[in-house]
Amino acid sequence: MSDALAMVAPGTALRDGLDRILRAKRGGLVVIGDGPAVLSICSGGFLLDSEFSPQRLSELAKMDGAIILAADASRIARANVHLMPDPTIPTTETGTRHRTAERVARSIDVPVLSVSAAMSVIAVYRNDVKHTIQPTGWLHDRTDQALATMQRFRSRFDVALGNLSILELEDTVSVGDVVGVIQAAEMVLRIAEEVDGYLVELGEDGRLVGLQSSELSDGVARALHLVVRDYCVMNAEESQDWAAIVDSVIDRLAHLPSDELRDPTRVAGILRLPGAFHDAESGVEPRGYRLLHHLPRFSDTIIERIVDRFVNLQQIMRASIAELEQVEGVGQTRANSVKDGLARLAEASIFERYQ
């Protein structure tokens, strides 16, 4: 469906042709694809094999039959065609043109476009999915609202993540602090996904909106992954496959209904945090992955070895240079980087807390 919507986005020749049909207050049925499966349900009409143009599409729509385009919509293959899909294929549509469009799309994997003269709308059918093309002005209004909402949640996320860093260094993190970061991050990612759907329909008109959305969501998914990795409770057997566990937790968060995402107990329960069901102020300890990723030139492998050796952030901070050097691949230079880097983060957090 995304590919089909991109083909009819504003600025494309196909969308121009469809808009011309609407302005002329006519209807139309367009199949994008002229393979054997499509031709097997075609009857009558005439062969064109002509280069596509919006004007030609609009003129051909004056006839009652369907118009068959090449798979890339670069050529008009046939016009005034009578389509005969299997009549036993179920359809929820009532109009003849829309019923035919839905049945063709369900029986053959090609986009089918139905232009309604009475309703002045364009519907795209692909497999079992129908999508009604929205006016460009409506799409811009929705994207503006979505971006404004995303900005608020991004600000909330940045504040919550900054506070979490301070609390981690001070060893005073609660379940509620972790949940607040995860809720804000998940909302930013959900809104960004919604905006991406609008961008497909906007085509070139959505280029600037896409840049804004990318900037607002930049780094959020990575931070969410590291927070989950820091706090998700795993038993000894699961720790051998932590990557799959983290991915599973993030997937469960992504599929939470909005009302459940707003419930701190529900979110904490997915992470299996201690005290999740009775006390949001229960203390939890980070493993240290996220803050160690702030240090320059530290690979995931080295960070994993450090966490495996010292278990949590506070023990890493208390470790001596000699103890850090014992970790495979660390050495004196990296050991000093760990001590100095975490010390600078602690100093910065104290300054920020009391300024």
Residue pairs with C-beta under 8 A, 6 or more apart in sequence:
1 124
1 126
1 127
1 129
1 131
2 200
3 111
4 32
4 111
4 124
4 126
5 124
5 131
5 133
5 200
5 201
6 200
6 203
7 14
7 32
7 73
7 111
8 14
8 15
8 18
8 113
8 122
8 124
8 133
9 15
9 200
9 201
9 202
9 203
9 204
9 205
10 136
10 201
10 202
10 203
10 204
10 205
11 203
11 204
11 205
12 203
13 52
13 53
13 54
13 73
14 52
14 54
14 57
14 69
14 73
15 203
16 54
17 52
17 53
17 54
17 55
17 56
17 57
17 58
18 28
18 30
18 57
18 113
18 115
18 122
20 54
20 55
20 57
20 58
21 27
21 28
21 57
21 58
21 61
21 115
22 115
22 117
22 120
22 122
24 58
24 61
25 117
25 120
26 61
26 62
26 115
26 117
27 61
27 97
27 114
27 115
27 116
27 117
27 118
28 57
28 61
28 67
28 113
28 114
28 115
29 65
29 66
29 67
29 83
29 97
29 100
29 101
29 112
29 113
29 114
29 115
30 57
30 66
30 67
30 68
30 69
30 112
30 113
30 114
30 115
31 38
31 66
31 67
31 68
31 69
31 83
31 104
31 110
31 111
31 112
31 113
32 69
32 70
32 71
32 73
32 110
32 111
32 112
32 113
33 68
33 69
33 70
33 71
33 108
33 110
33 111
34 68
34 69
34 70
34 71
34 77
34 78
35 71
35 110
37 108
37 110
38 68
38 104
38 108
38 110
39 68
41 83
41 84
41 85
41 104
41 107
41 108
42 66
42 68
42 78
42 81
42 82
42 83
42 84
43 81
43 82
43 83
43 84
44 65
44 80
44 81
44 82
45 65
45 66
45 68
45 78
45 79
45 80
45 81
45 82
46 78
46 79
46 80
47 77
47 78
48 76
48 77
48 78
48 79
49 75
49 76
49 77
50 56
50 75
50 76
51 74
51 75
51 76
52 69
52 70
52 73
52 74
52 75
52 76
56 76
57 67
57 76
60 67
60 76
60 79
60 80
61 67
61 115
63 79
63 80
64 80
65 79
65 80
65 81
65 82
66 80
66 81
66 82
66 83
66 100
67 76
67 78
67 79
67 81
68 76
68 77
68 78
68 79
68 81
69 75
69 76
69 77
70 76
70 77
71 110
83 100
83 104
85 100
85 103
85 104
85 106
85 107
85 108
86 103
86 107
87 103
89 102
89 103
89 106
89 107
90 106
91 99
91 102
91 103
91 106
92 102
93 99
93 101
93 102
95 116
97 114
97 116
98 114
98 116
98 123
101 112
101 113
101 114
101 123
101 125
102 112
102 125
102 130
104 110
104 112
104 125
105 111
105 112
105 125
105 126
105 127
105 128
106 125
106 127
106 128
109 126
109 127
110 126
111 124
111 125
111 126
112 124
112 125
112 126
113 122
113 123
113 124
113 125
114 122
114 123
114 125
115 121
115 122
116 122
116 123
121 132
121 133
122 132
122 133
123 130
123 131
123 132
123 133
124 130
124 131
124 132
124 133
133 201
134 142
134 201
136 202
136 205
139 198
139 201
139 202
139 206
140 202
140 205
140 209
142 198
143 195
143 198
143 199
143 202
143 206
143 209
146 191
146 194
146 195
146 198
147 195
147 209
147 212
147 213
147 216
149 191
150 188
150 191
150 192
150 195
150 213
150 216
150 217
151 216
153 184
153 187
153 188
153 191
154 184
154 188
154 216
154 217
154 220
156 184
157 181
157 184
157 185
157 187
157 188
157 220
157 223
160 177
160 180
160 181
160 184
161 181
161 223
161 227
162 352
163 177
164 173
164 177
164 178
164 181
164 227
165 290
165 291
165 345
165 349
166 349
166 352
166 353
167 173
167 174
167 177
168 286
168 290
168 291
168 313
169 291
169 313
169 317
169 342
169 345
169 346
169 349
170 349
171 285
171 313
171 314
172 283
173 283
173 284
173 285
173 286
174 280
174 281
174 282
174 283
174 284
175 264
175 268
175 273
175 274
175 275
175 276
175 279
175 280
175 281
175 282
175 284
176 264
176 280
176 281
178 227
178 231
178 268
178 271
178 273
178 284
179 264
179 267
179 268
179 273
179 280
180 264
181 223
181 224
181 227
182 224
182 227
182 228
182 253
182 267
182 271
183 261
183 262
183 264
183 267
185 220
185 221
185 223
185 224
185 227
186 224
186 253
186 254
186 256
186 261
187 261
188 216
188 217
188 220
189 217
189 220
189 221
189 224
189 254
190 254
192 213
192 216
192 217
192 220
195 209
195 210
195 213
196 213
198 206
198 209
199 206
199 209
199 210
199 213
202 209
223 290
224 250
225 246
225 250
226 289
226 290
226 293
227 290
228 246
228 249
228 250
228 253
228 271
229 242
229 246
229 287
229 289
229 290
230 286
230 287
230 288
230 289
230 290
231 271
231 273
231 284
231 286
231 287
232 245
232 246
232 249
232 271
232 272
233 271
233 272
233 273
233 274
234 242
234 245
238 245
249 270
249 271
252 270
253 261
253 267
253 270
256 266
256 267
256 270
260 266
260 267
261 267
264 280
265 276
265 277
265 280
268 276
268 277
268 280
269 276
269 277
273 282
273 284
274 282
274 284
275 281
275 282
276 282
285 312
285 313
285 314
286 312
286 313
287 307
287 311
287 312
287 313
288 306
288 307
288 310
288 312
288 313
288 316
289 303
289 307
291 313
291 342
291 345
292 298
292 303
292 306
292 307
292 316
292 338
293 303
294 341
294 345
295 337
295 338
295 341
295 342
296 337
296 341
297 334
297 337
298 334
298 337
301 329
302 327
302 329
302 330
302 334
305 327
305 328
305 329
305 330
306 316
306 324
306 327
306 330
306 338
307 316
309 326
309 327
310 316
310 319
316 338
316 342
317 342
317 346
319 338
321 332
321 335
321 336
321 339
324 330
324 334
324 335
324 338
324 339
325 331
325 332
325 335
330 338
